[in-house]
Amino acid sequence: MSLDIFIILCYMSSILNNVLKTYSWGYLMKIFEWSPIEYVSMISRDREVEYNFASGSPDPSLIPVKEFEKIFQEVIEEYGYRAFLYPGAGGSSELVRNIDKYYLDKIGVSLRSDEEIVIVSGAQHGIKILSQILVEKGDIVIVENPTFWEGVYPIRFHGASLRGVSIDEEGLDTYYLEKILREGLKPRFIYLNPTCHNPTGYVMSIDRRRHLLEIAERYDLFVVEDDPYRPVSKDPPPSLKSMDRSGRVIYIGSMSKIFAPGLRIGFVITNKDLAEKIKILEQHDFSTSTFLQLAMSKALEKNITEALMKRCSEHYDMKRKILLEALERYFPGRYTRPVCGFFNLIYVDKDPERYVEKAIERRLLYVPATRFFVENPVYSIRIGIGLISSEKIFDGIKVLREIFEE
Ligand SMILES: Cc1ncc(COP(=O)(O)O)c(C=O)c1O
C-alpha cells in the first residue's frame, strides 16, 4: 500500500470514529460477526446432509431421551405448576445441591468452602456473563491459539483483545506464557479449554497444569477453565479447579455433551463475590428454564450419570479410532491427533472457507477453522465426530479429501 493511500485511510477512519461517537452510534464499533460454526449451520439449513462433521452436538444415540421422558413426567407430578414459574437468579437450589452431591466428585472437580455453584444456561452463557463482569475495554485476555471461536467471541465483544499462546500435544505452551508475562504483558485473565480441547482434541498434561497454576499465582491472574468434555472422556487428568490452591480458577461445567445441549444447562464454580455478580447479571436474562433445571436435578438424583459417562467415553473412543484410521489414510501428517472430546483439526493448503459450498454439494459439512487462530492463522478444517454416525466417518473423510483435491 502506498503511503498516500495509508494516510487517506487513517484520516477516513478517524472521521468515522468521530461520527460514531458524536451520534452515539458506538454500538457500530462493536463486533457483530457470525461464527464459522453458525455460518455453516445457516447455509446448510434445508440441504440434505450425509456427513455432518460440523456439529458440536453429542451422538443422538447417547442422548437419554427415554429417561427424560420419564423424568419430565415426574417433575410435573412432583412440582406441578411450580415447575413452570420464573426461575430465580443463580439457579434452582435443588439443582445446585444435586450437582454438588451427585456430580462433582464423578468428574473430579472440588468445591472449596469459600466457593459457590451458579447455574447458567450452558457453558456459553457462563462465558458471556463472565466476560460482562471481568472484561474492560482495552483489556488483554490470553487464550489458546487456536481457540474455540464462539467461546472467545463474548470476550472480544466486550472490548478485549486476544493474545494467543500456542498449544501442542501437552496443551498450552506455559513456557511461552511465562516469557510474555515476564516481558511485561498484563492480561486480565486466561481463558482455556485444557481437557479435550476444541478444536485440536489435545489434553493439557499434569506438568503444564501445575506450571500454569504456578504462573497464575506468581502473576496474580484468574484462570477460566472451560470444561464441557470432561464427563465424556475416559480418565482425564485432574481439573485445574481441583489443583487450584488459592481459588483463582473459575470453573465452567456443562451438561451439553453428557446429557443434551438442548437442555441448556451449565454451571460456574467461583468465589462467593464473583458468584453473586453472576447472579445479579442473571437478572438481565432470567437465565435457565425452571422446568429443565428441575428435570436435570432429578436426572442427577437417579444416578444415571456414571453409566452414561462410561457409555459416552467408550462410544467416542470408538468413533475416534475410526477417525484416526481415516485421517492416517487420507490426510497423513496433516492433522492434530485428538485424545478425547469431539474435535480435531485437519490442515489444508487451500482456503477452507471457499470450499464450504462445494462440500455441501457433496452432502458434507465441516467448519472452516482458520478463524479459530487468533494469531498466525493456518488454513484448517475442524472435524467433529459428535453427531455423525460411526458408519459415516471413514467415507466422509475420503469425500473431504476428494473435495480438497479437485
Ligand atoms: C469448549 C467449549 N466451551 C463451551 C461450549 C458451549 O457449551 P454449552 O452447550 O454448555 O453452552 C462448547 C460447545 O461446543 C465448547 O466446545
The ligand as an SDF file (V2000), in Angstrom:
LIG
                    3D

 16 16  0  0  0  0  0  0  0  0999 V2000
  -15.0100  -25.5240   24.6260 C   0  0  0  0  0  0  0  0  0  0  0  0
  -16.4610  -25.2560   24.6330 C   0  0  0  0  0  0  0  0  0  0  0  0
  -16.9530  -24.3820   25.5170 N   0  0  0  0  0  0  0  0  0  0  0  0
  -18.2630  -24.1100   25.5850 C   0  0  0  0  0  0  0  0  0  0  0  0
  -19.1530  -24.7220   24.7350 C   0  0  0  0  0  0  0  0  0  0  0  0
  -20.5990  -24.3840   24.8430 C   0  0  0  0  0  0  0  0  0  0  0  0
  -21.2410  -25.3680   25.5950 O   0  0  0  0  0  0  0  0  0  0  0  0
  -22.7240  -25.2190   26.1550 P   0  0  0  0  0  0  0  0  0  0  0  0
  -23.6000  -26.0020   25.2480 O   0  0  0  0  0  0  0  0  0  0  0  0
  -22.6740  -25.7740   27.5330 O   0  0  0  0  0  0  0  0  0  0  0  0
  -23.0550  -23.7830   26.1390 O   0  0  0  0  0  0  0  0  0  0  0  0
  -18.6960  -25.6330   23.7880 C   0  0  0  0  0  0  0  0  0  0  0  0
  -19.6230  -26.2580   22.8360 C   0  0  0  0  0  0  0  0  0  0  0  0
  -19.2780  -26.8140   21.8270 O   0  0  0  0  0  0  0  0  0  0  0  0
  -17.3150  -25.9150   23.7370 C   0  0  0  0  0  0  0  0  0  0  0  0
  -16.7950  -26.7690   22.8610 O   0  0  0  0  0  0  0  0  0  0  0  0
  1  2  1  0
  2  3  1  0
  2 15  2  0
  3  4  2  0
  4  5  1  0
  5  6  1  0
  5 12  2  0
  6  7  1  0
  7  8  1  0
  8  9  2  0
  8 10  1  0
  8 11  1  0
 12 13  1  0
 12 15  1  0
 13 14  2  0
 15 16  1  0
M  END
$$$$
